[in-house]
Amino acid sequence: MEEPTLCRDRVRDTPEEEVTSLAQVLAMVDDLFFQSKIIETARHLGVDLKICTTPEALAAELSKATPHLVVVDLNARNQPLEAIAHMQSLAAGVPLVGFLSHVQTELAEQAQAAGCGEVMPRSKFTKDLATILARAKSETT
């Protein structure tokens, strides 16, 4: 049986014809609290966002289009390190931000070795989320 929601639709408050001017950000996050936080921040900034909950869904989205940023919850239940490694083969060069608990230094090192360009504690990610998403949006202008 298939998982009912692999990716949530893009978050946007603008008409379809304006979507091309928005940043595309993919986020592999299965924590509902952080999904809501990222969705709301993206909506506030006018950033086009798609939430994926599995590595397969992330790979499927990466095969459709190259995003300006990928965000990965390194504490996700669905093999985030494998998703990062696979992403590198599909979209090398796309900025990748991973976040995790601040005490997980070994996981942070593994994520960087897999290809995660920026790894940060969950608290810093939360604090800097608007800046991170705005940076991705500025690359489209």
Biotite code that builds the C-alpha atoms (Angstrom):
import biotite.structure as struc

atoms = struc.array([
    struc.Atom([0.000, 0.000, 0.000], chain_id="A", res_id=1, res_name="MET", atom_name="CA", element="C"),
    struc.Atom([1.364, 3.410, -0.928], chain_id="A", res_id=2, res_name="GLU", atom_name="CA", element="C"),
    struc.Atom([1.904, 6.121, 1.630], chain_id="A", res_id=3, res_name="GLU", atom_name="CA", element="C"),
    struc.Atom([-1.012, 8.539, 1.075], chain_id="A", res_id=4, res_name="PRO", atom_name="CA", element="C"),
    struc.Atom([1.025, 11.746, 1.184], chain_id="A", res_id=5, res_name="THR", atom_name="CA", element="C"),
    struc.Atom([4.608, 11.602, -0.002], chain_id="A", res_id=6, res_name="LEU", atom_name="CA", element="C"),
    struc.Atom([4.826, 15.283, -0.831], chain_id="A", res_id=7, res_name="CYS", atom_name="CA", element="C"),
    struc.Atom([2.528, 18.110, 0.014], chain_id="A", res_id=8, res_name="ARG", atom_name="CA", element="C"),
    struc.Atom([1.574, 20.566, -2.684], chain_id="A", res_id=9, res_name="ASP", atom_name="CA", element="C"),
    struc.Atom([3.497, 23.736, -3.073], chain_id="A", res_id=10, res_name="ARG", atom_name="CA", element="C"),
    struc.Atom([2.689, 26.501, -0.656], chain_id="A", res_id=11, res_name="VAL", atom_name="CA", element="C"),
    struc.Atom([1.806, 29.708, -2.406], chain_id="A", res_id=12, res_name="ARG", atom_name="CA", element="C"),
    struc.Atom([-0.514, 32.636, -2.089], chain_id="A", res_id=13, res_name="ASP", atom_name="CA", element="C"),
    struc.Atom([0.113, 34.021, -5.572], chain_id="A", res_id=14, res_name="THR", atom_name="CA", element="C"),
    struc.Atom([-1.559, 33.283, -8.899], chain_id="A", res_id=15, res_name="PRO", atom_name="CA", element="C"),
    struc.Atom([-0.065, 30.488, -11.045], chain_id="A", res_id=16, res_name="GLU", atom_name="CA", element="C"),
    struc.Atom([1.479, 32.911, -13.532], chain_id="A", res_id=17, res_name="GLU", atom_name="CA", element="C"),
    struc.Atom([3.601, 34.466, -10.774], chain_id="A", res_id=18, res_name="GLU", atom_name="CA", element="C"),
    struc.Atom([5.045, 31.163, -9.551], chain_id="A", res_id=19, res_name="VAL", atom_name="CA", element="C"),
    struc.Atom([8.026, 31.315, -11.907], chain_id="A", res_id=20, res_name="THR", atom_name="CA", element="C"),
    struc.Atom([9.407, 34.261, -9.939], chain_id="A", res_id=21, res_name="SER", atom_name="CA", element="C"),
    struc.Atom([9.338, 32.333, -6.659], chain_id="A", res_id=22, res_name="LEU", atom_name="CA", element="C"),
    struc.Atom([12.113, 30.206, -5.214], chain_id="A", res_id=23, res_name="ALA", atom_name="CA", element="C"),
    struc.Atom([11.587, 26.492, -5.198], chain_id="A", res_id=24, res_name="GLN", atom_name="CA", element="C"),
    struc.Atom([12.554, 24.877, -1.920], chain_id="A", res_id=25, res_name="VAL", atom_name="CA", element="C"),
    struc.Atom([12.222, 21.186, -1.168], chain_id="A", res_id=26, res_name="LEU", atom_name="CA", element="C"),
    struc.Atom([12.149, 20.069, 2.440], chain_id="A", res_id=27, res_name="ALA", atom_name="CA", element="C"),
    struc.Atom([12.352, 16.477, 3.667], chain_id="A", res_id=28, res_name="MET", atom_name="CA", element="C"),
    struc.Atom([10.735, 16.827, 7.066], chain_id="A", res_id=29, res_name="VAL", atom_name="CA", element="C"),
    struc.Atom([8.394, 14.344, 8.705], chain_id="A", res_id=30, res_name="ASP", atom_name="CA", element="C"),
    struc.Atom([7.915, 16.225, 11.989], chain_id="A", res_id=31, res_name="ASP", atom_name="CA", element="C"),
    struc.Atom([4.538, 17.994, 11.775], chain_id="A", res_id=32, res_name="LEU", atom_name="CA", element="C"),
    struc.Atom([5.666, 20.836, 14.047], chain_id="A", res_id=33, res_name="PHE", atom_name="CA", element="C"),
    struc.Atom([8.597, 21.688, 11.791], chain_id="A", res_id=34, res_name="PHE", atom_name="CA", element="C"),
    struc.Atom([6.533, 21.181, 8.646], chain_id="A", res_id=35, res_name="GLN", atom_name="CA", element="C"),
    struc.Atom([4.107, 23.810, 9.932], chain_id="A", res_id=36, res_name="SER", atom_name="CA", element="C"),
    struc.Atom([6.910, 26.186, 10.895], chain_id="A", res_id=37, res_name="LYS", atom_name="CA", element="C"),
    struc.Atom([8.599, 25.893, 7.486], chain_id="A", res_id=38, res_name="ILE", atom_name="CA", element="C"),
    struc.Atom([5.302, 26.177, 5.591], chain_id="A", res_id=39, res_name="ILE", atom_name="CA", element="C"),
    struc.Atom([4.239, 29.292, 7.480], chain_id="A", res_id=40, res_name="GLU", atom_name="CA", element="C"),
    struc.Atom([7.624, 30.975, 7.081], chain_id="A", res_id=41, res_name="THR", atom_name="CA", element="C"),
    struc.Atom([7.704, 30.154, 3.350], chain_id="A", res_id=42, res_name="ALA", atom_name="CA", element="C"),
    struc.Atom([4.186, 31.495, 2.906], chain_id="A", res_id=43, res_name="ARG", atom_name="CA", element="C"),
    struc.Atom([5.106, 34.707, 4.731], chain_id="A", res_id=44, res_name="HIS", atom_name="CA", element="C"),
    struc.Atom([8.154, 35.195, 2.471], chain_id="A", res_id=45, res_name="LEU", atom_name="CA", element="C"),
    struc.Atom([6.407, 34.178, -0.758], chain_id="A", res_id=46, res_name="GLY", atom_name="CA", element="C"),
    struc.Atom([8.673, 31.167, -1.240], chain_id="A", res_id=47, res_name="VAL", atom_name="CA", element="C"),
    struc.Atom([7.456, 28.202, -3.301], chain_id="A", res_id=48, res_name="ASP", atom_name="CA", element="C"),
    struc.Atom([7.862, 25.177, -1.033], chain_id="A", res_id=49, res_name="LEU", atom_name="CA", element="C"),
    struc.Atom([7.220, 21.463, -1.303], chain_id="A", res_id=50, res_name="LYS", atom_name="CA", element="C"),
    struc.Atom([7.412, 19.204, 1.755], chain_id="A", res_id=51, res_name="ILE", atom_name="CA", element="C"),
    struc.Atom([8.502, 15.601, 1.182], chain_id="A", res_id=52, res_name="CYS", atom_name="CA", element="C"),
    struc.Atom([8.367, 12.972, 3.896], chain_id="A", res_id=53, res_name="THR", atom_name="CA", element="C"),
    struc.Atom([10.409, 10.189, 2.287], chain_id="A", res_id=54, res_name="THR", atom_name="CA", element="C"),
    struc.Atom([13.676, 9.913, 0.348], chain_id="A", res_id=55, res_name="PRO", atom_name="CA", element="C"),
    struc.Atom([11.719, 8.485, -2.594], chain_id="A", res_id=56, res_name="GLU", atom_name="CA", element="C"),
    struc.Atom([9.427, 11.514, -2.697], chain_id="A", res_id=57, res_name="ALA", atom_name="CA", element="C"),
    struc.Atom([12.416, 13.845, -2.490], chain_id="A", res_id=58, res_name="LEU", atom_name="CA", element="C"),
    struc.Atom([14.123, 12.004, -5.371], chain_id="A", res_id=59, res_name="ALA", atom_name="CA", element="C"),
    struc.Atom([10.943, 12.170, -7.439], chain_id="A", res_id=60, res_name="ALA", atom_name="CA", element="C"),
    struc.Atom([10.711, 15.934, -6.949], chain_id="A", res_id=61, res_name="GLU", atom_name="CA", element="C"),
    struc.Atom([14.401, 16.390, -7.747], chain_id="A", res_id=62, res_name="LEU", atom_name="CA", element="C"),
    struc.Atom([13.912, 14.516, -11.006], chain_id="A", res_id=63, res_name="SER", atom_name="CA", element="C"),
    struc.Atom([11.156, 16.961, -12.021], chain_id="A", res_id=64, res_name="LYS", atom_name="CA", element="C"),
    struc.Atom([13.002, 20.230, -11.407], chain_id="A", res_id=65, res_name="ALA", atom_name="CA", element="C"),
    struc.Atom([16.127, 21.599, -9.775], chain_id="A", res_id=66, res_name="THR", atom_name="CA", element="C"),
    struc.Atom([15.244, 23.536, -6.622], chain_id="A", res_id=67, res_name="PRO", atom_name="CA", element="C"),
    struc.Atom([17.181, 26.493, -5.264], chain_id="A", res_id=68, res_name="HIS", atom_name="CA", element="C"),
    struc.Atom([17.487, 24.870, -1.839], chain_id="A", res_id=69, res_name="LEU", atom_name="CA", element="C"),
    struc.Atom([16.895, 21.528, -0.147], chain_id="A", res_id=70, res_name="VAL", atom_name="CA", element="C"),
    struc.Atom([16.294, 21.294, 3.601], chain_id="A", res_id=71, res_name="VAL", atom_name="CA", element="C"),
    struc.Atom([16.597, 17.947, 5.392], chain_id="A", res_id=72, res_name="VAL", atom_name="CA", element="C"),
    struc.Atom([15.646, 17.080, 8.947], chain_id="A", res_id=73, res_name="ASP", atom_name="CA", element="C"),
    struc.Atom([18.536, 14.820, 9.899], chain_id="A", res_id=74, res_name="LEU", atom_name="CA", element="C"),
    struc.Atom([16.358, 13.281, 12.615], chain_id="A", res_id=75, res_name="ASN", atom_name="CA", element="C"),
    struc.Atom([13.689, 12.208, 10.126], chain_id="A", res_id=76, res_name="ALA", atom_name="CA", element="C"),
    struc.Atom([12.601, 8.591, 10.441], chain_id="A", res_id=77, res_name="ARG", atom_name="CA", element="C"),
    struc.Atom([13.067, 7.848, 6.734], chain_id="A", res_id=78, res_name="ASN", atom_name="CA", element="C"),
    struc.Atom([16.843, 7.579, 6.190], chain_id="A", res_id=79, res_name="GLN", atom_name="CA", element="C"),
    struc.Atom([17.905, 11.204, 5.750], chain_id="A", res_id=80, res_name="PRO", atom_name="CA", element="C"),
    struc.Atom([21.573, 10.312, 5.136], chain_id="A", res_id=81, res_name="LEU", atom_name="CA", element="C"),
    struc.Atom([20.611, 8.067, 2.238], chain_id="A", res_id=82, res_name="GLU", atom_name="CA", element="C"),
    struc.Atom([18.372, 10.823, 0.892], chain_id="A", res_id=83, res_name="ALA", atom_name="CA", element="C"),
    struc.Atom([21.298, 13.272, 0.988], chain_id="A", res_id=84, res_name="ILE", atom_name="CA", element="C"),
    struc.Atom([23.632, 10.865, -0.780], chain_id="A", res_id=85, res_name="ALA", atom_name="CA", element="C"),
    struc.Atom([21.020, 10.145, -3.444], chain_id="A", res_id=86, res_name="HIS", atom_name="CA", element="C"),
    struc.Atom([20.296, 13.848, -3.847], chain_id="A", res_id=87, res_name="MET", atom_name="CA", element="C"),
    struc.Atom([23.954, 14.460, -4.648], chain_id="A", res_id=88, res_name="GLN", atom_name="CA", element="C"),
    struc.Atom([23.661, 12.149, -7.645], chain_id="A", res_id=89, res_name="SER", atom_name="CA", element="C"),
    struc.Atom([20.469, 13.878, -8.852], chain_id="A", res_id=90, res_name="LEU", atom_name="CA", element="C"),
    struc.Atom([21.163, 17.540, -8.111], chain_id="A", res_id=91, res_name="ALA", atom_name="CA", element="C"),
    struc.Atom([24.812, 18.095, -7.236], chain_id="A", res_id=92, res_name="ALA", atom_name="CA", element="C"),
    struc.Atom([25.491, 21.719, -6.469], chain_id="A", res_id=93, res_name="GLY", atom_name="CA", element="C"),
    struc.Atom([22.067, 22.515, -5.024], chain_id="A", res_id=94, res_name="VAL", atom_name="CA", element="C"),
    struc.Atom([22.502, 24.080, -1.579], chain_id="A", res_id=95, res_name="PRO", atom_name="CA", element="C"),
    struc.Atom([21.561, 21.613, 1.129], chain_id="A", res_id=96, res_name="LEU", atom_name="CA", element="C"),
    struc.Atom([20.826, 22.567, 4.732], chain_id="A", res_id=97, res_name="VAL", atom_name="CA", element="C"),
    struc.Atom([20.415, 19.874, 7.368], chain_id="A", res_id=98, res_name="GLY", atom_name="CA", element="C"),
    struc.Atom([19.289, 20.372, 10.940], chain_id="A", res_id=99, res_name="PHE", atom_name="CA", element="C"),
    struc.Atom([19.452, 18.115, 14.004], chain_id="A", res_id=100, res_name="LEU", atom_name="CA", element="C"),
    struc.Atom([19.735, 18.055, 17.764], chain_id="A", res_id=101, res_name="SER", atom_name="CA", element="C"),
    struc.Atom([22.813, 20.016, 18.906], chain_id="A", res_id=102, res_name="HIS", atom_name="CA", element="C"),
    struc.Atom([24.268, 17.004, 20.734], chain_id="A", res_id=103, res_name="VAL", atom_name="CA", element="C"),
    struc.Atom([24.409, 14.793, 17.634], chain_id="A", res_id=104, res_name="GLN", atom_name="CA", element="C"),
    struc.Atom([27.941, 15.626, 16.494], chain_id="A", res_id=105, res_name="THR", atom_name="CA", element="C"),
    struc.Atom([28.527, 12.212, 14.929], chain_id="A", res_id=106, res_name="GLU", atom_name="CA", element="C"),
    struc.Atom([25.358, 12.509, 12.836], chain_id="A", res_id=107, res_name="LEU", atom_name="CA", element="C"),
    struc.Atom([26.425, 16.008, 11.789], chain_id="A", res_id=108, res_name="ALA", atom_name="CA", element="C"),
    struc.Atom([29.746, 14.645, 10.554], chain_id="A", res_id=109, res_name="GLU", atom_name="CA", element="C"),
    struc.Atom([27.985, 11.824, 8.686], chain_id="A", res_id=110, res_name="GLN", atom_name="CA", element="C"),
    struc.Atom([25.647, 14.322, 7.009], chain_id="A", res_id=111, res_name="ALA", atom_name="CA", element="C"),
    struc.Atom([28.560, 16.480, 5.881], chain_id="A", res_id=112, res_name="GLN", atom_name="CA", element="C"),
    struc.Atom([30.371, 13.410, 4.551], chain_id="A", res_id=113, res_name="ALA", atom_name="CA", element="C"),
    struc.Atom([27.205, 12.460, 2.617], chain_id="A", res_id=114, res_name="ALA", atom_name="CA", element="C"),
    struc.Atom([27.150, 15.892, 0.966], chain_id="A", res_id=115, res_name="GLY", atom_name="CA", element="C"),
    struc.Atom([25.189, 18.183, 3.253], chain_id="A", res_id=116, res_name="CYS", atom_name="CA", element="C"),
    struc.Atom([26.756, 21.604, 2.774], chain_id="A", res_id=117, res_name="GLY", atom_name="CA", element="C"),
    struc.Atom([25.432, 23.201, 5.929], chain_id="A", res_id=118, res_name="GLU", atom_name="CA", element="C"),
    struc.Atom([24.506, 21.360, 9.130], chain_id="A", res_id=119, res_name="VAL", atom_name="CA", element="C"),
    struc.Atom([23.083, 23.260, 12.064], chain_id="A", res_id=120, res_name="MET", atom_name="CA", element="C"),
    struc.Atom([21.405, 22.632, 15.380], chain_id="A", res_id=121, res_name="PRO", atom_name="CA", element="C"),
    struc.Atom([17.614, 22.637, 15.309], chain_id="A", res_id=122, res_name="ARG", atom_name="CA", element="C"),
    struc.Atom([17.557, 25.801, 17.460], chain_id="A", res_id=123, res_name="SER", atom_name="CA", element="C"),
    struc.Atom([19.746, 27.737, 15.003], chain_id="A", res_id=124, res_name="LYS", atom_name="CA", element="C"),
    struc.Atom([17.713, 26.444, 12.055], chain_id="A", res_id=125, res_name="PHE", atom_name="CA", element="C"),
    struc.Atom([14.529, 27.651, 13.728], chain_id="A", res_id=126, res_name="THR", atom_name="CA", element="C"),
    struc.Atom([16.046, 31.027, 14.551], chain_id="A", res_id=127, res_name="LYS", atom_name="CA", element="C"),
    struc.Atom([17.499, 31.524, 11.039], chain_id="A", res_id=128, res_name="ASP", atom_name="CA", element="C"),
    struc.Atom([14.714, 29.902, 9.005], chain_id="A", res_id=129, res_name="LEU", atom_name="CA", element="C"),
    struc.Atom([13.467, 33.135, 7.443], chain_id="A", res_id=130, res_name="ALA", atom_name="CA", element="C"),
    struc.Atom([17.014, 34.101, 6.439], chain_id="A", res_id=131, res_name="THR", atom_name="CA", element="C"),
    struc.Atom([17.683, 30.651, 4.981], chain_id="A", res_id=132, res_name="ILE", atom_name="CA", element="C"),
    struc.Atom([14.514, 30.707, 2.883], chain_id="A", res_id=133, res_name="LEU", atom_name="CA", element="C"),
    struc.Atom([15.004, 34.340, 1.851], chain_id="A", res_id=134, res_name="ALA", atom_name="CA", element="C"),
    struc.Atom([18.519, 33.482, 0.654], chain_id="A", res_id=135, res_name="ARG", atom_name="CA", element="C"),
    struc.Atom([17.059, 30.808, -1.616], chain_id="A", res_id=136, res_name="ALA", atom_name="CA", element="C"),
    struc.Atom([14.458, 33.256, -2.900], chain_id="A", res_id=137, res_name="LYS", atom_name="CA", element="C"),
    struc.Atom([17.096, 35.908, -3.641], chain_id="A", res_id=138, res_name="SER", atom_name="CA", element="C"),
    struc.Atom([18.879, 33.458, -5.962], chain_id="A", res_id=139, res_name="GLU", atom_name="CA", element="C"),
    struc.Atom([15.853, 33.560, -8.275], chain_id="A", res_id=140, res_name="THR", atom_name="CA", element="C"),
    struc.Atom([15.845, 37.303, -8.741], chain_id="A", res_id=141, res_name="THR", atom_name="CA", element="C"),
])
